[in-house]
Amino acid sequence: MKLKKMKVKTGAGIAAAAVVLAAAGVFGIRAAVATDTGGPVVITAPTLEKIVDLSELSTMTSVYNGIAEVCSEEDPEEVLYYVAYKAKVQAGIDLAAIDIDVDDETKTVTVALPQVRLNEVNVDIASLDYIFVNERANDATVSHEAYKACQADANAECQRQEQILTLARQNAENTITALIEPFIQQADAAYTVEFA
């Protein structure tokens, strides 16, 4: 029987990264507008897509605590040992896959975000703690074998954790809004940002 626990920490690092990205976007936008020849600023989808032109955006980091079971290769029903582990999980979106549509009639900017996915799962090898059912499994290869089992377990379990993906999407929406809304407000405050 597998026991799973989940702790989510949104960390100050993510918030700081979002603020840095937003600040970079705002200052970049203001510099671009300041060098304008004085004509009206037009809101276009390509302009907004350039503002968010990064590659990967990790919008959620969480710590996952789990227990993996390692079975015998000869007999998959025989559990050799259990291993408890801690993993750091990063989820986010591919910013290159964002689609932005500007509707001048309704003054709406619609941002279609790609599906949130796990970008990285890192098992802390120092956190591995074993409970051996079969003491013969406690040999020189146990750490390597256990690490691979924990990595696979963490990937599988975190894919099923809706909370990680939901929070990553919310953080992505907040970050994208922070990047493009200053430009939109400066160009025409009547426009609103929506997510599809």
Backbone as ProteinMPNN parsed JSONL, in Angstrom:
{"seq_chain_A": "MKLKKMKVKTGAGIAAAAVVLAAAGVFGIRAAVATDTGGPVVITAPTLEKIVDLSELSTMTSVYNGIAEVCSEEDPEEVLYYVAYKAKVQAGIDLAAIDIDVDDETKTVTVALPQVRLNEVNVDIASLDYIFVNERANDATVSHEAYKACQADANAECQRQEQILTLARQNAENTITALIEPFIQQADAAYTVEFA", "coords_chain_A": {"N_chain_A": [[0.84, -1.182, 0.0], [0.608, 2.164, -0.88], [1.561, 5.205, 0.614], [0.815, 8.564, 0.487], [1.704, 11.937, 0.707], [1.164, 15.422, 0.49], [2.561, 18.562, 0.224], [2.26, 21.957, -0.339], [4.17, 24.663, -1.268], [4.316, 27.951, -2.027], [6.407, 29.672, -2.1], [8.678, 32.409, -1.736], [10.39, 32.889, -3.766], [9.091, 32.472, -6.222], [7.212, 34.514, -6.245], [8.953, 36.674, -6.203], [10.239, 36.312, -8.651], [8.099, 36.707, -10.403], [7.558, 39.412, -9.894], [9.951, 40.567, -10.74], [9.881, 39.869, -13.468], [7.553, 41.241, -14.202], [8.317, 43.88, -13.634], [10.459, 44.167, -15.406], [9.062, 43.934, -17.79], [7.34, 46.181, -17.629], [9.191, 48.344, -17.503], [10.511, 47.954, -19.903], [8.393, 48.326, -21.675], [7.697, 50.971, -21.114], [10.04, 52.222, -21.952], [9.926, 51.647, -24.661], [7.583, 53.009, -25.38], [8.337, 55.572, -24.701], [10.242, 56.176, -26.604], [8.718, 56.522, -28.783], [7.411, 58.272, -31.606], [5.516, 60.087, -30.957], [3.055, 59.573, -32.01], [-0.181, 57.869, -31.956], [-0.528, 55.089, -29.733], [-0.928, 51.78, -30.661], [-2.76, 48.936, -29.866], [-1.804, 45.742, -30.486], [-1.92, 42.245, -31.308], [0.625, 41.01, -32.04], [2.422, 42.842, -30.818], [1.799, 42.558, -28.085], [2.434, 39.857, -27.78], [5.189, 39.952, -28.1], [5.915, 41.136, -25.738], [5.577, 39.13, -23.853], [7.479, 37.355, -24.668], [9.178, 34.939, -23.838], [10.72, 31.803, -23.007], [10.186, 29.245, -21.301], [8.048, 29.377, -18.51], [8.112, 29.005, -15.217], [5.662, 28.691, -12.943], [4.919, 27.744, -10.558], [6.148, 26.264, -7.692], [6.505, 23.457, -5.755], [6.752, 21.387, -2.823], [6.955, 17.969, -2.639], [6.124, 15.173, -0.791], [6.659, 11.772, -0.669], [6.109, 8.176, -0.865], [7.693, 5.523, -2.281], [7.417, 2.27, -3.688], [9.556, -0.48, -4.163], [9.826, -3.172, -6.223], [10.604, -6.647, -6.801], [12.407, -7.589, -9.724], [12.128, -10.088, -10.828], [9.795, -11.063, -9.645], [7.13, -9.21, -9.76], [5.174, -8.873, -7.829], [6.382, -9.09, -5.407], [7.417, -7.074, -2.871], [10.353, -5.376, -2.302], [11.41, -3.241, -0.845], [10.419, -0.166, 0.765], [10.613, 3.292, 0.065], [10.942, 6.448, 1.373], [10.687, 9.833, 0.339], [11.623, 13.221, -0.597], [10.604, 15.641, -2.892], [11.124, 18.302, -5.213], [8.941, 20.128, -7.109], [8.331, 21.672, -10.178], [6.058, 23.556, -11.975], [4.599, 24.887, -14.957], [4.181, 26.973, -17.883], [4.553, 26.984, -21.481], [5.646, 29.776, -22.855], [5.93, 30.459, -25.504], [3.83, 29.291, -26.744], [1.589, 30.758, -26.251], [-1.419, 32.373, -27.221], [-2.616, 35.361, -28.403], [-5.371, 37.485, -28.768], [-6.771, 40.4, -30.064], [-9.588, 42.319, -29.755], [-10.939, 44.977, -31.158], [-13.472, 46.086, -31.255], [-14.928, 45.198, -28.978], [-13.106, 45.953, -27.186], [-11.331, 44.151, -25.945], [-8.741, 42.064, -24.809], [-7.833, 38.905, -25.406], [-6.303, 36.218, -23.941], [-5.015, 33.164, -24.686], [-3.911, 30.558, -22.922], [-1.422, 27.971, -23.006], [-1.641, 24.463, -22.086], [-0.964, 23.801, -18.678], [1.991, 22.319, -17.46], [4.144, 19.879, -15.893], [7.298, 21.044, -15.362], [9.681, 20.272, -14.211], [10.869, 17.753, -12.048], [12.495, 17.174, -9.181], [14.063, 14.907, -7.241], [15.21, 14.82, -3.96], [18.068, 13.342, -3.219], [19.346, 13.028, -0.818], [17.305, 12.869, 0.961], [16.241, 10.343, 0.985], [14.8, 7.578, 2.603], [14.78, 4.4, 3.894], [12.739, 1.44, 4.197], [13.184, -1.761, 4.636], [11.831, -4.698, 3.351], [12.838, -7.023, 2.405], [15.905, -7.869, 3.329], [18.052, -8.558, 1.713], [17.955, -6.847, -0.439], [19.268, -4.607, 0.307], [21.841, -3.525, -0.889], [24.802, -2.554, -2.781], [23.667, -1.24, -4.95], [21.346, -0.058, -4.184], [20.743, 2.692, -3.676], [20.854, 3.952, -6.207], [18.885, 2.53, -7.619], [16.651, 3.063, -5.977], [16.469, 5.851, -6.2], [15.736, 6.175, -8.914], [13.229, 4.908, -8.814], [11.85, 6.617, -7.065], [11.89, 9.005, -8.531], [10.294, 8.294, -10.741], [7.909, 7.708, -9.375], [7.292, 10.202, -8.199], [6.926, 11.801, -10.507], [4.672, 10.523, -11.663], [2.74, 10.732, -9.593], [2.569, 13.513, -9.14], [1.575, 14.429, -11.55], [-1.049, 13.818, -11.273], [-1.933, 15.52, -9.359], [-4.116, 17.887, -9.045], [-4.142, 20.305, -7.72], [-1.56, 21.402, -7.878], [-1.325, 21.962, -10.635], [-3.507, 23.677, -10.991], [-2.872, 25.896, -9.328], [-0.51, 26.663, -10.603], [-1.509, 27.519, -13.074], [-3.109, 29.712, -12.261], [-1.107, 31.392, -11.244], [0.32, 31.79, -13.604], [-1.555, 33.245, -15.121], [-1.703, 35.569, -13.529], [0.93, 36.518, -13.777], [1.194, 36.968, -16.571], [-0.784, 38.902, -16.887], [0.35, 40.955, -15.336], [2.52, 41.523, -16.957], [1.472, 42.453, -19.455], [-0.652, 44.206, -18.964], [0.119, 46.882, -18.054], [1.046, 48.08, -20.459], [-1.262, 47.965, -22.03], [-3.031, 49.549, -20.511], [-1.723, 51.998, -20.648], [-1.888, 52.54, -23.347], [-4.666, 52.392, -23.969], [-7.014, 52.691, -21.691], [-9.519, 51.564, -21.66], [-9.497, 48.976, -22.531], [-9.706, 45.518, -21.632], [-8.294, 42.582, -20.042], [-8.673, 39.2, -20.732], [-8.819, 35.672, -20.037], [-8.662, 32.678, -21.872]], "CA_chain_A": [[0.0, 0.0, 0.0], [1.407, 3.393, -0.96], [1.086, 6.34, 1.385], [1.249, 9.779, -0.194], [1.396, 13.206, 1.358], [1.472, 16.525, -0.415], [2.639, 19.893, 0.804], [2.482, 22.94, -1.387], [4.768, 25.912, -0.815], [4.402, 28.822, -3.193], [7.726, 30.262, -2.018], [8.935, 33.805, -2.064], [11.139, 32.93, -5.02], [8.165, 32.594, -7.349], [6.665, 35.867, -6.194], [10.025, 37.591, -6.604], [10.442, 36.153, -10.101], [6.976, 37.35, -11.083], [7.734, 40.861, -9.763], [11.064, 40.937, -11.63], [9.374, 39.794, -14.847], [6.607, 42.332, -14.415], [9.073, 45.13, -13.668], [11.192, 44.199, -16.673], [8.081, 44.201, -18.84], [6.865, 47.564, -17.514], [10.242, 49.272, -17.895], [10.719, 47.75, -21.338], [7.257, 48.942, -22.36], [7.809, 52.425, -20.978], [11.144, 52.653, -22.82], [9.444, 51.57, -26.041], [6.614, 54.077, -25.576], [9.045, 56.848, -24.59], [10.965, 56.443, -27.842], [7.718, 56.678, -29.831], [7.495, 59.582, -32.249], [4.419, 60.934, -30.523], [1.81, 59.091, -32.597], [-0.972, 57.043, -31.043], [-0.071, 53.722, -29.492], [-1.952, 50.84, -31.1], [-2.656, 47.627, -29.221], [-1.888, 44.649, -31.457], [-1.532, 40.941, -30.765], [2.076, 40.794, -32.121], [3.101, 43.67, -29.821], [1.605, 41.931, -26.778], [3.171, 38.589, -27.767], [6.604, 40.272, -27.899], [6.101, 41.457, -24.324], [5.671, 37.872, -23.103], [8.327, 36.476, -25.464], [10.158, 34.172, -23.076], [10.47, 30.417, -23.406], [9.435, 28.541, -20.269], [7.738, 30.157, -17.322], [7.711, 28.18, -14.09], [4.784, 29.541, -12.152], [4.566, 27.061, -9.322], [7.109, 25.326, -7.136], [5.96, 22.84, -4.55], [7.498, 20.279, -2.252], [6.12, 16.77, -2.599], [6.639, 14.08, 0.031], [6.009, 10.538, -1.1], [6.706, 6.879, -0.558], [7.697, 4.641, -3.452], [7.742, 0.879, -3.376], [10.419, -1.1, -5.157], [9.504, -4.6, -6.29], [11.571, -7.539, -7.437], [12.264, -7.694, -11.18], [11.672, -11.447, -11.133], [8.422, -11.221, -9.168], [6.611, -7.861, -9.527], [4.298, -8.864, -6.653], [7.209, -9.095, -4.194], [7.963, -5.763, -2.509], [11.668, -5.493, -1.679], [11.521, -2.197, 0.176], [9.736, 1.112, 0.572], [11.544, 4.404, 0.238], [10.321, 7.766, 1.53], [11.511, 10.841, -0.339], [11.12, 14.583, -0.804], [10.889, 16.108, -4.252], [10.719, 19.665, -5.55], [8.219, 20.05, -8.366], [8.079, 22.952, -10.833], [5.053, 23.496, -13.04], [4.493, 26.153, -15.661], [3.669, 26.968, -19.248], [5.449, 27.368, -22.569], [5.177, 31.097, -23.279], [5.911, 30.546, -26.966], [2.552, 28.734, -27.215], [0.485, 31.663, -25.893], [-2.096, 32.992, -28.354], [-3.275, 36.597, -27.961], [-6.299, 38.037, -29.746], [-7.247, 41.731, -29.693], [-10.874, 42.682, -30.37], [-11.066, 46.424, -30.998], [-14.875, 46.454, -31.061], [-15.308, 44.998, -27.57], [-11.957, 46.418, -26.397], [-10.94, 43.003, -25.132], [-7.542, 41.309, -25.154], [-8.044, 37.54, -24.939], [-5.06, 35.456, -23.885], [-5.224, 31.716, -24.596], [-2.707, 29.943, -22.372], [-1.29, 26.531, -23.256], [-1.882, 23.631, -20.91], [0.094, 23.804, -17.671], [2.627, 21.012, -17.362], [5.275, 19.788, -14.978], [8.547, 21.355, -16.055], [10.816, 19.594, -13.605], [10.671, 17.072, -10.774], [13.819, 16.853, -8.644], [14.049, 14.167, -5.979], [16.373, 15.085, -3.109], [18.633, 12.021, -2.907], [19.713, 12.999, 0.601], [16.102, 12.659, 1.768], [15.768, 8.965, 0.872], [14.756, 6.837, 3.859], [14.368, 3.069, 3.469], [12.177, 0.406, 5.059], [13.424, -2.982, 3.874], [11.031, -5.896, 3.58], [13.804, -8.072, 2.111], [17.218, -7.295, 3.644], [19.005, -8.812, 0.623], [17.889, -5.714, -1.368], [20.13, -3.55, 0.831], [23.179, -3.744, -1.426], [25.495, -1.374, -3.319], [22.885, -0.577, -5.996], [20.047, 0.341, -3.658], [20.51, 4.139, -3.828], [20.584, 4.235, -7.617], [17.583, 1.928, -7.923], [15.628, 3.778, -5.219], [16.333, 7.189, -6.78], [14.942, 6.038, -10.133], [11.851, 4.593, -8.417], [11.267, 7.841, -6.481], [11.689, 9.952, -9.632], [9.118, 7.831, -11.488], [6.744, 7.849, -8.506], [6.989, 11.634, -8.07], [6.365, 12.245, -11.789], [3.323, 9.972, -11.822], [1.822, 11.266, -8.578], [2.379, 14.968, -9.303], [0.716, 14.637, -12.724], [-2.436, 13.655, -10.816], [-2.249, 16.529, -8.35], [-4.782, 19.029, -9.687], [-3.822, 21.534, -6.99], [-0.316, 21.954, -8.434], [-1.595, 22.511, -11.96], [-4.436, 24.805, -10.842], [-2.123, 27.047, -8.811], [0.429, 27.089, -11.645], [-2.283, 28.283, -14.067], [-3.462, 31.003, -11.657], [0.107, 32.207, -11.203], [0.634, 32.173, -14.987], [-2.475, 34.329, -15.481], [-1.284, 36.78, -12.81], [2.19, 37.002, -14.349], [0.924, 37.505, -17.907], [-1.518, 40.153, -16.67], [1.326, 41.954, -14.875], [3.403, 41.881, -18.062], [0.853, 43.17, -20.58], [-1.654, 45.207, -18.587], [0.617, 48.272, -18.07], [1.082, 48.551, -21.84], [-2.649, 48.159, -22.463], [-3.581, 50.699, -19.788], [-1.102, 53.223, -21.152], [-2.371, 52.771, -24.704], [-6.107, 52.65, -23.936], [-7.481, 52.133, -20.416], [-10.825, 50.908, -21.823], [-9.288, 47.549, -22.841], [-9.605, 44.585, -20.513], [-7.608, 41.335, -20.345], [-9.404, 37.989, -20.371], [-8.104, 34.423, -20.324], [-9.496, 31.622, -22.448]], "C_chain_A": [[0.882, 1.241, 0.0], [0.752, 4.473, -0.111], [1.635, 7.584, 0.723], [0.828, 10.982, 0.623], [1.818, 14.308, 0.409], [1.492, 17.805, 0.374], [2.94, 20.848, -0.33], [3.036, 24.197, -0.748], [4.929, 26.798, -2.035], [5.655, 29.684, -3.149], [7.846, 31.705, -2.447], [9.686, 33.926, -3.374], [10.246, 33.112, -6.223], [7.6, 34.004, -7.404], [7.714, 36.881, -6.653], [10.269, 37.516, -8.103], [9.329, 36.834, -10.883], [7.116, 38.867, -11.045], [8.852, 41.332, -10.684], [10.611, 40.915, -13.082], [8.432, 40.958, -15.144], [7.337, 43.667, -14.52], [9.848, 45.265, -14.977], [10.249, 44.523, -17.825], [7.629, 45.646, -18.825], [7.94, 48.54, -17.972], [10.559, 49.149, -19.376], [9.632, 48.42, -22.153], [7.381, 50.46, -22.303], [8.927, 52.965, -21.854], [10.688, 52.654, -24.273], [8.469, 52.7, -26.339], [7.305, 55.439, -25.555], [9.787, 57.185, -25.879], [10.017, 56.594, -29.023], [7.792, 58.105, -30.379], [6.338, 60.494, -31.875], [3.085, 60.524, -31.097], [1.046, 58.245, -31.595], [-0.393, 55.642, -30.923], [-1.216, 52.782, -29.84], [-1.707, 49.501, -30.42], [-2.847, 46.567, -30.29], [-1.431, 43.357, -30.793], [-0.022, 40.708, -30.88], [2.859, 41.618, -31.092], [2.996, 43.029, -28.445], [2.359, 40.609, -26.682], [4.666, 38.826, -27.582], [6.89, 40.567, -26.433], [6.295, 40.182, -23.512], [6.568, 36.864, -23.814], [9.479, 35.929, -24.62], [9.946, 32.729, -23.503], [9.609, 29.713, -22.37], [9.203, 29.482, -19.093], [7.275, 29.186, -16.25], [6.91, 29.071, -13.149], [4.401, 28.914, -10.826], [5.694, 26.135, -8.927], [6.505, 24.765, -5.867], [6.877, 21.722, -4.091], [6.531, 19.117, -2.129], [6.824, 15.713, -1.766], [5.908, 12.814, -0.362], [6.733, 9.306, -0.617], [6.568, 6.01, -1.805], [7.98, 3.221, -2.971], [8.558, 0.307, -4.521], [10.187, -2.6, -5.072], [10.615, -5.363, -6.998], [11.323, -7.574, -8.95], [11.729, -9.068, -11.575], [10.2, -11.649, -10.769], [7.851, -9.842, -8.824], [5.66, -7.751, -8.329], [5.087, -8.773, -5.352], [7.815, -7.713, -3.961], [9.28, -5.978, -1.779], [11.85, -4.471, -0.561], [10.658, -0.996, -0.212], [10.77, 2.2, 0.786], [10.75, 5.707, 0.287], [11.262, 8.801, 0.922], [10.822, 12.203, -0.305], [11.52, 14.992, -2.211], [10.418, 17.548, -4.396], [10.147, 19.63, -6.959], [8.008, 21.457, -8.907], [7.091, 22.736, -11.971], [4.969, 24.863, -13.691], [3.952, 25.961, -17.062], [4.787, 27.32, -20.223], [4.925, 28.692, -23.123], [5.14, 31.252, -24.793], [4.58, 30.052, -27.538], [1.357, 29.597, -26.834], [-0.092, 32.278, -27.171], [-2.87, 34.202, -27.826], [-4.122, 37.135, -29.096], [-6.818, 39.38, -29.223], [-8.517, 42.024, -30.476], [-11.102, 44.163, -30.107], [-12.506, 46.86, -30.786], [-15.297, 46.329, -29.607], [-14.23, 45.48, -26.611], [-11.523, 45.348, -25.393], [-9.67, 42.372, -25.692], [-7.735, 39.922, -24.544], [-6.739, 36.767, -25.055], [-5.416, 33.982, -23.709], [-3.908, 31.091, -24.144], [-2.635, 28.467, -22.775], [-1.529, 25.755, -21.966], [-0.683, 23.699, -19.976], [0.674, 22.399, -17.594], [3.742, 21.059, -16.321], [6.544, 20.038, -15.77], [9.691, 20.511, -15.527], [10.392, 18.961, -12.292], [12.046, 16.628, -10.304], [13.672, 16.165, -7.295], [15.34, 14.485, -5.233], [16.931, 13.739, -2.651], [19.026, 11.908, -1.438], [18.498, 12.72, 1.5], [15.613, 11.214, 1.776], [15.891, 8.24, 2.212], [14.092, 5.493, 3.562], [13.7, 2.281, 4.587], [12.264, -0.886, 4.245], [12.482, -4.096, 4.314], [11.941, -7.106, 3.389], [15.197, -7.469, 2.289], [18.254, -7.538, 2.539], [19.005, -7.671, -0.403], [18.794, -4.569, -0.938], [21.576, -3.826, 0.397], [23.731, -2.453, -2.021], [24.653, -0.6, -4.34], [21.588, 0.037, -5.474], [19.77, 1.833, -3.872], [20.135, 4.506, -5.256], [19.189, 3.735, -8.01], [16.444, 2.696, -7.232], [15.387, 5.169, -5.796], [15.476, 7.145, -8.038], [13.477, 5.753, -9.805], [11.149, 5.827, -7.854], [10.971, 8.87, -7.571], [10.436, 9.571, -10.426], [7.845, 8.012, -10.678], [6.329, 9.32, -8.401], [6.376, 12.184, -9.35], [4.923, 11.787, -11.944], [2.336, 10.607, -10.849], [1.545, 12.756, -8.781], [1.546, 15.29, -10.537], [-0.753, 14.58, -12.31], [-2.859, 14.714, -9.81], [-2.813, 17.78, -9.023], [-4.409, 20.35, -9.02], [-2.562, 22.195, -7.549], [-0.596, 22.64, -9.759], [-2.53, 23.716, -11.903], [-3.709, 26.049, -10.353], [-1.121, 27.567, -9.839], [-0.29, 27.918, -12.705], [-2.659, 29.66, -13.511], [-2.258, 31.932, -11.613], [0.526, 32.651, -12.604], [-0.26, 33.321, -15.436], [-2.066, 35.633, -14.812], [-0.01, 37.376, -13.408], [1.975, 37.624, -15.723], [0.179, 38.828, -17.804], [-0.553, 41.256, -16.259], [2.253, 42.399, -15.998], [2.721, 42.756, -19.117], [-0.108, 44.278, -20.172], [-1.116, 46.639, -18.536], [0.654, 48.865, -19.484], [-0.337, 48.868, -22.325], [-3.245, 49.389, -21.802], [-3.0, 52.016, -20.295], [-1.618, 53.562, -22.549], [-3.848, 53.144, -24.717], [-6.684, 51.937, -22.711], [-8.822, 51.424, -20.54], [-10.686, 49.422, -22.112], [-9.194, 46.731, -21.567], [-8.912, 43.299, -20.994], [-8.472, 40.177, -19.851], [-8.577, 36.78, -20.735], [-9.078, 33.382, -20.835], [-9.017, 30.276, -21.958]], "O_chain_A": [[1.806, 1.345, 0.806], [-0.469, 4.63, -0.122], [2.828, 7.643, 0.427], [-0.277, 11.029, 1.163], [2.739, 14.128, -0.389], [0.553, 18.107, 1.11], [3.784, 20.569, -1.182], [2.455, 24.737, 0.193], [5.617, 26.422, -2.984], [5.929, 30.383, -4.125], [7.2, 32.154, -3.394], [9.623, 34.967, -4.028], [10.603, 33.833, -7.155], [7.519, 34.613, -8.471], [7.41, 37.819, -7.389], [10.481, 38.54, -8.753], [9.584, 37.466, -11.908], [6.832, 39.543, -12.034], [8.728, 42.369, -11.335], [10.917, 41.832, -13.844], [8.509, 41.578, -16.204], [7.023, 44.488, -15.382], [9.89, 46.338, -15.579], [10.593, 45.291, -18.724], [7.539, 46.28, -19.876], [7.655, 49.461, -18.739], [10.847, 50.15, -20.032], [9.905, 49.013, -23.197], [7.195, 51.149, -23.306], [8.793, 54.04, -22.438], [11.027, 53.562, -25.031], [8.512, 53.289, -27.419], [6.92, 56.349, -26.289], [9.944, 58.36, -26.21], [10.468, 56.775, -30.154], [8.195, 59.027, -29.671], [6.206, 61.58, -32.44], [2.06, 61.081, -30.704], [1.553, 57.936, -30.516], [0.156, 55.088, -31.876], [-2.341, 52.963, -29.373], [-0.584, 48.996, -30.403], [-3.899, 46.487, -30.923], [-0.654, 43.375, -29.838], [0.583, 40.248, -29.912], [3.856, 41.139, -30.552], [3.985, 42.961, -27.714], [2.873, 40.27, -25.616], [5.349, 38.001, -26.975], [7.981, 40.281, -25.94], [7.098, 40.161, -22.578], [6.442, 35.659, -23.598], [10.608, 36.413, -24.695], [9.052, 32.464, -24.307], [8.398, 29.602, -22.561], [10.07, 30.281, -18.739], [6.191, 28.61, -16.346], [7.412, 30.068, -12.63], [3.637, 29.497, -10.057], [6.147, 25.317, -9.727], [6.046, 25.514, -5.004], [7.67, 21.185, -4.864], [5.434, 19.255, -1.589], [7.989, 15.397, -2.009], [4.677, 12.783, -0.388], [7.818, 9.379, -0.041], [5.467, 5.795, -2.313], [8.684, 3.006, -1.985], [8.288, 0.573, -5.692], [10.327, -3.215, -4.015], [11.447, -4.785, -7.697], [10.177, -7.586, -9.399], [10.97, -9.195, -12.537], [9.457, -12.316, -11.488], [8.063, -9.351, -7.715], [5.375, -6.646, -7.867], [4.532, -8.422, -4.311], [8.627, -7.241, -4.756], [9.329, -6.672, -0.763], [12.366, -4.78, 0.513], [10.235, -0.847, -1.358], [11.69, 2.049, 1.589], [9.991, 6.028, -0.628], [12.483, 8.658, 0.986], [9.629, 12.321, -0.028], [12.635, 14.722, -2.659], [9.435, 17.957, -3.778], [10.798, 19.155, -7.89], [7.556, 22.341, -8.178], [7.266, 21.854, -12.812], [5.235, 25.881, -13.052], [3.351, 24.936, -17.387], [5.818, 27.874, -19.843], [3.885, 28.727, -23.781], [4.399, 32.086, -25.312], [4.242, 30.358, -28.681], [0.216, 29.2, -27.073], [0.646, 32.654, -28.082], [-3.683, 34.074, -26.91], [-3.668, 37.234, -30.236], [-7.251, 39.479, -28.075], [-8.522, 41.984, -31.706], [-11.418, 44.564, -28.987], [-12.742, 47.912, -30.191], [-15.94, 47.224, -29.058], [-14.397, 45.432, -25.393], [-11.372, 45.594, -24.197], [-9.544, 42.174, -26.9], [-7.793, 39.775, -23.323], [-6.149, 36.675, -26.132], [-6.036, 33.596, -22.718], [-2.921, 31.09, -24.88], [-3.662, 27.794, -22.872], [-1.608, 26.339, -20.886], [0.466, 23.66, -20.417], [-0.058, 21.411, -17.656], [4.212, 22.127, -15.928], [6.834, 19.329, -16.734], [10.564, 20.084, -16.284], [9.647, 19.559, -11.516], [12.692, 15.802, -10.95], [13.211, 16.768, -6.326], [16.428, 14.426, -5.804], [16.341, 13.074, -1.8], [19.036, 10.812, -0.879], [18.659, 12.373, 2.67], [14.669, 10.888, 2.496], [16.933, 8.279, 2.866], [12.977, 5.448, 3.042], [14.041, 2.427, 5.761], [11.514, -1.08, 3.288], [12.358, -4.39, 5.503], [11.834, -8.094, 4.116], [15.62, -6.644, 1.48], [19.233, -6.797, 2.442], [19.964, -7.539, -1.164], [19.061, -3.659, -1.723], [22.409, -4.285, 1.179], [23.181, -1.377, -1.787], [24.907, 0.582, -4.568], [20.813, 0.594, -6.252], [18.646, 2.194, -4.223], [19.205, 5.28, -5.483], [18.42, 4.448, -8.655], [15.401, 2.946, -7.838], [14.246, 5.622, -5.875], [14.588, 7.979, -8.214], [12.582, 6.3, -10.45], [9.973, 6.053, -8.141], [9.931, 9.529, -7.544], [9.614, 10.431, -10.744], [6.817, 8.419, -11.217], [5.145, 9.64, -8.504], [5.413, 12.949, -9.295], [4.053, 12.576, -12.313], [1.227, 10.976, -11.234], [0.412, 13.206, -8.611], [0.876, 16.322, -10.572], [-1.601, 15.223, -12.928], [-4.034, 14.79, -9.45], [-2.062, 18.626, -9.509], [-4.365, 21.391, -9.676], [-2.51, 23.418, -7.678], [-0.158, 23.768, -9.984], [-2.372, 24.665, -12.671], [-3.903, 27.137, -10.896], [-0.904, 28.775, -9.939], [0.255, 28.912, -13.186], [-2.541, 30.664, -14.213], [-2.373, 33.121, -11.91], [1.031, 33.76, -12.777], [0.216, 34.267, -16.063], [-2.079, 36.688, -15.447], [0.113, 38.595, -13.529], [2.514, 38.692, -16.011], [0.47, 39.768, -18.543], [-0.627, 42.37, -16.776], [2.726, 43.536, -15.993], [3.329, 43.701, -19.62], [-0.355, 45.197, -20.952], [-1.833, 47.554, -18.941], [0.323, 50.036, -19.671], [-0.577, 49.902, -22.949], [-3.9, 50.191, -22.467], [-3.701, 53.026, -20.364], [-1.767, 54.735, -22.892], [-4.245, 54.096, -25.39], [-6.822, 50.714, -22.708], [-9.23, 50.738, -19.603], [-11.651, 48.675, -21.957], [-8.67, 47.192, -20.553], [-8.936, 42.971, -22.181], [-8.939, 40.17, -18.712], [-7.733, 36.84, -21.629], [-10.176, 33.222, -20.304], [-9.586, 29.247, -22.325]]}, "name": "protein", "num_of_chains": 1, "seq": "MKLKKMKVKTGAGIAAAAVVLAAAGVFGIRAAVATDTGGPVVITAPTLEKIVDLSELSTMTSVYNGIAEVCSEEDPEEVLYYVAYKAKVQAGIDLAAIDIDVDDETKTVTVALPQVRLNEVNVDIASLDYIFVNERANDATVSHEAYKACQADANAECQRQEQILTLARQNAENTITALIEPFIQQADAAYTVEFA"}
